[in-house]
Amino acid sequence: MNFHKYIHAVGTGPKGNKNLSSEEAKDAMEQILNHSTHGEQAAAFLLGWRLKPETVEEFKGVVQACDMFIKNSYVPNSIELGYPFDGKANNPYIFPLVAKVLEESGLNLVVIGDDLAPAKKGIILKDIAINIELNKNLHYFDRADFFKEMHDMTELRMRLGLRTGLNTIEKLTKVANSEYAITGVFHKPFVKKYAEAFSHRYKRLALIQGNEGTPELFSKGRLWIAEGDDIQEIIVDPEHYGINYTKSWDRITLEESLNQLNNPSDEYLKLAKLNAAVYMFVSEQAKSIDEAFEKLN
């Protein structure tokens, strides 16, 4: 189909814009990924789509298009951790420590990395994964290997320098066919959008107010468990578990992030156990976070 139809639908303005059907969104993204469009057309669509803004049906269509290109693997007994591709700016990553805590539980962690995408300019997960020894239960997938078409769009997105709808849908790829998944959300309205767009793809999907939009809990926040149309909200407070970790509000370097992982403080290790307990609860290895935390201790 003529791609101009899609640019017109999202880029005409408030009075002329119209929402795309799931099939139309799928076709638009398929054309972008297989390079049937020019870069200028793809950029125009992505910007217009963001400003329109995006709908759940459109997200579903785009995810279906992505599925056509992703090379899947299989990691049994795994939970997929959905990280943003613009990195973490002020705090270190904790997932390598969480994997160590979970090693005896048999739960596998699946993480995905790629080159930096807009717009935070933080330290990307890929830089951590390739610069530290990963536990055997931590499975890193590089998008350049399993979804090259999306990887190849990174340069265009960096030229735009802005978040687009891709930032929302790209964090959960089901590359390892995990039954469980968790990703971070900034704003509560996106909880329902994520649940409607992704919950049918997993046995259990969780959304969390994680640190810098990641699925890593560093301070008191909400956890949402989505099973079909049902969404359960839980408050998780590290202080309840005797954890007094202080977040940083200053930019951190890659070297500092790696150093904290290689030489973790006692409070950081406790925080890793709490995140591990959350993942055990999400993946139904414990009936509650409290039960999981007690098992790990």
C-alpha positions as CSV (number, residue, x, y, z in Angstrom):
1,M,0.0,0.0,0.0
2,N,1.2,3.6,-0.7
3,F,3.1,4.7,2.4
4,H,1.9,8.3,1.9
5,K,-1.5,7.2,3.2
6,Y,0.1,6.4,6.6
7,I,2.1,9.7,6.8
8,H,-1.1,11.6,6.0
9,A,-3.0,9.7,8.7
10,V,-0.5,10.6,11.5
11,G,1.0,13.9,10.2
12,T,-1.9,16.1,9.0
13,G,-2.7,17.7,12.4
14,P,-5.4,17.3,15.1
15,K,-8.3,17.8,12.7
16,G,-7.0,15.6,9.9
17,N,-5.2,12.8,11.8
18,K,-6.8,9.4,12.1
19,N,-5.9,6.3,14.1
20,L,-4.7,3.3,12.1
21,S,-6.2,-0.1,12.4
22,S,-4.0,-2.9,13.7
23,E,-3.5,-4.2,10.1
24,E,-2.6,-0.7,8.8
25,A,0.0,-0.2,11.6
26,K,1.4,-3.6,10.8
27,D,1.7,-2.8,7.1
28,A,3.3,0.5,7.8
29,M,6.0,-0.9,10.2
30,E,6.6,-3.8,7.8
31,Q,7.4,-1.4,5.0
32,I,9.7,0.6,7.3
33,L,11.6,-2.5,8.5
34,N,12.0,-4.1,5.0
35,H,13.2,-0.7,3.6
36,S,10.2,-0.3,1.2
37,T,10.1,3.3,2.3
38,H,12.7,6.1,2.2
39,G,14.4,7.2,5.4
40,E,12.6,10.6,5.2
41,Q,9.2,8.8,5.0
42,A,10.0,6.6,8.0
43,A,11.1,9.6,10.0
44,A,8.0,11.6,9.1
45,F,5.8,8.7,10.2
46,L,7.5,8.0,13.5
47,L,7.4,11.7,14.5
48,G,3.8,12.1,13.4
49,W,2.8,8.8,15.1
50,R,4.3,10.0,18.4
51,L,2.5,13.4,18.3
52,K,-0.9,11.9,17.2
53,P,-0.4,9.9,19.7
54,E,-0.2,6.1,19.4
55,T,-3.1,3.8,20.2
56,V,-3.1,0.2,21.6
57,E,-4.4,-1.2,18.3
58,E,-1.5,0.5,16.5
59,F,1.0,-0.9,19.1
60,K,-0.4,-4.4,18.5
61,G,0.0,-4.0,14.7
62,V,3.6,-2.8,15.0
63,V,4.5,-5.7,17.4
64,Q,3.0,-8.1,14.9
65,A,5.2,-6.6,12.2
66,C,8.3,-6.9,14.4
67,D,7.5,-10.6,15.0
68,M,7.9,-11.2,11.3
69,F,11.6,-10.3,11.5
70,I,12.7,-11.4,14.9
71,K,14.8,-14.6,15.0
72,N,13.5,-16.4,18.1
73,S,15.4,-18.7,20.5
74,Y,14.2,-20.7,23.5
75,V,15.4,-20.2,27.1
76,P,13.4,-22.5,29.4
77,N,12.1,-21.3,32.8
78,S,12.9,-17.7,32.0
79,I,11.7,-14.2,32.6
80,E,12.3,-11.5,30.0
81,L,13.5,-8.1,31.4
82,G,12.5,-5.2,29.2
83,Y,15.0,-2.4,29.4
84,P,14.9,0.9,27.5
85,F,17.6,1.4,24.9
86,D,18.5,5.0,26.0
87,G,20.3,3.6,29.0
88,K,20.7,4.6,32.6
89,A,22.2,8.0,33.4
90,N,22.4,8.3,37.1
91,N,22.5,4.9,38.7
92,P,24.3,1.5,38.0
93,Y,22.6,-1.5,36.6
94,I,21.8,-4.3,39.0
95,F,20.7,-7.2,36.8
96,P,24.1,-9.1,36.9
97,L,23.9,-9.2,40.7
98,V,20.2,-10.3,40.6
99,A,21.2,-13.2,38.3
100,K,23.8,-14.4,40.9
101,V,21.2,-14.3,43.6
102,L,18.8,-16.3,41.5
103,E,21.3,-18.9,40.3
104,E,20.2,-21.7,42.7
105,S,16.5,-21.0,42.0
106,G,16.8,-22.2,38.4
107,L,15.2,-19.0,37.1
108,N,16.8,-17.7,33.9
109,L,17.0,-13.9,33.1
110,V,16.7,-12.8,29.5
111,V,18.0,-9.3,28.6
112,I,18.4,-7.5,25.3
113,G,20.8,-4.8,24.2
114,D,21.7,-2.7,21.3
115,D,23.4,0.6,20.4
116,L,22.2,3.8,22.1
117,A,18.7,5.0,21.1
118,P,17.2,8.4,21.9
119,A,16.8,10.3,24.1
120,K,18.4,10.0,27.6
121,K,22.0,9.3,26.5
122,G,22.7,7.1,29.4
123,I,24.9,4.0,29.8
124,I,23.4,1.2,27.7
125,L,22.8,-2.3,28.9
126,K,25.0,-3.6,26.1
127,D,28.0,-1.9,27.5
128,I,27.5,-3.7,30.8
129,A,26.8,-7.1,29.2
130,I,30.0,-7.1,27.1
131,N,32.2,-5.7,29.9
132,I,31.4,-8.1,32.8
133,E,31.3,-11.8,33.3
134,L,27.7,-12.9,33.1
135,N,26.3,-15.7,35.2
136,K,25.1,-18.9,33.4
137,N,21.5,-18.1,34.2
138,L,21.8,-14.6,32.6
139,H,21.1,-14.7,28.8
140,Y,22.1,-11.6,26.8
141,F,20.7,-11.2,23.3
142,D,22.1,-8.5,21.0
143,R,19.5,-7.0,18.7
144,A,22.0,-6.7,15.8
145,D,22.0,-10.5,15.8
146,F,18.3,-11.4,16.2
147,F,16.5,-8.3,14.9
148,K,18.9,-6.5,12.5
149,E,16.1,-4.6,10.8
150,M,15.3,-2.7,14.0
151,H,19.0,-2.4,14.8
152,D,19.6,-0.7,11.4
153,M,17.1,2.0,12.3
154,T,19.2,3.2,15.2
155,E,21.1,5.8,13.1
156,L,17.9,7.3,11.7
157,R,16.5,7.5,15.2
158,M,19.6,9.1,16.6
159,R,19.4,11.8,13.9
160,L,15.9,12.5,15.1
161,G,17.1,12.7,18.7
162,L,13.6,12.2,20.0
163,R,11.5,9.4,21.6
164,T,9.1,7.7,19.2
165,G,6.5,4.9,19.6
166,L,9.4,2.5,19.0
167,N,10.7,3.3,22.5
168,T,7.5,1.9,23.9
169,I,7.1,-1.3,22.0
170,E,10.8,-2.4,21.5
171,K,11.5,-3.4,25.1
172,L,9.6,-6.7,25.0
173,T,10.5,-8.9,22.0
174,K,9.8,-12.4,23.3
175,V,13.1,-13.4,21.6
176,A,13.6,-16.3,24.1
177,N,9.9,-17.3,24.1
178,S,9.8,-16.6,27.9
179,E,6.5,-17.3,29.6
180,Y,7.0,-14.3,32.0
181,A,8.1,-10.7,31.4
182,I,8.6,-7.5,33.3
183,T,9.4,-4.0,32.1
184,G,9.5,-0.5,33.6
185,V,7.0,2.3,33.2
186,F,7.3,6.0,34.0
187,H,3.6,6.9,34.0
188,K,0.6,4.9,35.3
189,P,-1.5,5.5,32.1
190,F,1.0,3.4,30.2
191,V,0.3,0.4,32.5
192,K,-3.1,-0.2,30.8
193,K,-1.6,0.3,27.4
194,Y,1.2,-2.2,28.0
195,A,-1.2,-4.7,29.5
196,E,-3.5,-4.5,26.5
197,A,-0.7,-4.7,24.0
198,F,1.5,-7.3,25.6
199,S,-0.2,-9.4,28.3
200,H,-1.6,-11.9,25.8
201,R,1.9,-12.7,24.7
202,Y,3.0,-13.9,28.1
203,K,1.6,-16.2,30.8
204,R,2.2,-13.3,33.2
205,L,3.3,-9.8,32.5
206,A,4.5,-7.3,35.1
207,L,5.0,-3.5,35.0
208,I,7.1,-1.7,37.6
209,Q,8.0,1.8,38.5
210,G,11.6,1.0,38.1
211,N,14.7,3.1,38.3
212,E,15.1,5.3,35.2
213,G,12.4,3.4,33.3
214,T,14.1,0.0,33.8
215,P,12.6,-3.1,35.5
216,E,15.0,-2.5,38.4
217,L,13.5,-1.4,41.7
218,F,15.7,1.1,43.6
219,S,13.2,2.8,45.8
220,K,9.5,2.6,46.8
221,G,7.3,2.0,43.8
222,R,4.3,0.2,42.3
223,L,4.3,-3.2,40.7
224,W,1.4,-4.2,38.4
225,I,0.7,-7.8,37.6
226,A,-1.3,-8.3,34.4
227,E,-3.0,-11.6,33.7
228,G,-5.4,-11.2,30.8
229,D,-7.7,-8.3,31.6
230,D,-7.0,-8.4,35.3
231,I,-4.4,-6.0,36.7
232,Q,-3.2,-6.2,40.3
233,E,-1.3,-3.3,41.9
234,I,1.2,-3.9,44.7
235,I,3.3,-1.4,46.6
236,V,7.0,-2.5,47.0
237,D,9.1,-0.6,49.6
238,P,12.8,-1.5,50.1
239,E,12.6,-0.1,53.7
240,H,10.1,-2.8,54.5
241,Y,12.9,-5.3,53.9
242,G,15.5,-3.4,55.9
243,I,17.1,-1.9,52.8
244,N,18.4,1.7,53.0
245,Y,20.0,2.2,49.6
246,T,20.3,5.8,48.5
247,K,19.8,6.5,44.8
248,S,22.2,8.9,42.9
249,W,21.0,12.0,41.2
250,D,24.3,12.7,39.4
251,R,25.4,11.2,36.1
252,I,27.5,8.1,36.4
253,T,30.3,6.8,34.2
254,L,30.5,3.2,32.7
255,E,33.6,2.6,34.9
256,E,31.7,3.6,38.1
257,S,28.7,1.4,37.1
258,L,31.0,-1.6,36.5
259,N,32.9,-0.9,39.7
260,Q,29.7,-1.0,41.8
261,L,28.8,-4.3,40.2
262,N,32.2,-5.8,40.8
263,N,32.5,-4.4,44.4
264,P,28.9,-4.1,45.6
265,S,28.0,-2.6,49.0
266,D,26.0,-4.5,51.5
267,E,22.9,-2.4,50.8
268,Y,23.3,-2.9,47.0
269,L,23.4,-6.7,47.5
270,K,20.2,-6.5,49.6
271,L,18.6,-4.5,46.8
272,A,19.6,-7.2,44.4
273,K,17.9,-9.8,46.6
274,L,14.7,-7.7,46.6
275,N,14.7,-7.4,42.8
276,A,15.3,-11.2,42.6
277,A,12.3,-11.7,45.0
278,V,10.2,-9.6,42.7
279,Y,11.2,-11.6,39.7
280,M,10.5,-14.9,41.5
281,F,7.0,-13.6,42.4
282,V,6.3,-12.5,38.9
283,S,7.4,-15.9,37.5
284,E,5.2,-17.7,40.1
285,Q,8.1,-19.2,42.0
286,A,6.7,-17.7,45.2
287,K,3.2,-16.7,46.3
288,S,4.4,-13.3,47.4
289,I,7.5,-11.0,47.3
290,D,7.8,-11.5,51.1
291,E,7.9,-15.3,50.7
292,A,10.5,-15.0,47.9
293,F,12.7,-12.6,49.9
294,E,12.6,-15.0,52.9
295,K,13.6,-17.9,50.6
296,L,16.6,-15.9,49.3
297,N,17.7,-15.1,52.8
